[in-house]
Amino acid sequence: MKRTGEFLKKAREQKGLSINEIGLSLKISSKILKAIEDGDMTQLPAKTFLRGFVQSYANYLRVDVNEIMRIFQDEMGSTRPSPLIQMPERDETLETSDKGSTGPVPNKSVPSSE
């Protein structure tokens, strides 16, 4: 996260912008923006949210978003969660038992009491 933060901080400083004004414009806490710039993982949200914040920050600064997101990806890895449960292979016995009988359906009506 260090390279991502350094890239964004340098771009912000070159444009003469403060963290507070960017935070107000983006509606992202200046504390979060500072943590992004500093690479302070203890102050940052989950990767999925962080990815969105970095992308918004890069867009605001009008820097190459694809480049910054590549750097972010290299440092942080995928933001897609890995599956926790592996689905078992479909059991062939289930497939044959689902077919049932093709014969006539018995009449199960109740006789009337006339």
Steps between C-alpha positions, in 0.01 A plus 500: 500500500805721539555560126132572442497757778824664388368531144178668616674727751748621238216573254301686769799712604585585137146634458524699825195330654442421867376169634211682671364657180525168314329321787212749495461470123512120497313454829787283624645565844828693487625244754445224240667704224801565725520129585493418127785742434699369797427134422367461856307175476378524861281799411362368171170322425457163329672460163180527299418842648863606487514421129203730439656779707831474312318505166294806601811676629688429174205624292480818706871567449463425126786252501518180295242289685605180323860549610412570863262203509776274363731621777221444755436149364872415518520614860166379633406204284150427381201661666284204401434271795617144459221243528472357848297192410585267214188354341520118477470328164140408420438140601369288212273305736308822564451553128340155451284515813348835394341349190228302678236274339341578166190284563144622568435708810253328735173679578517611864162672523289442808164327432198715576257389770167512313 
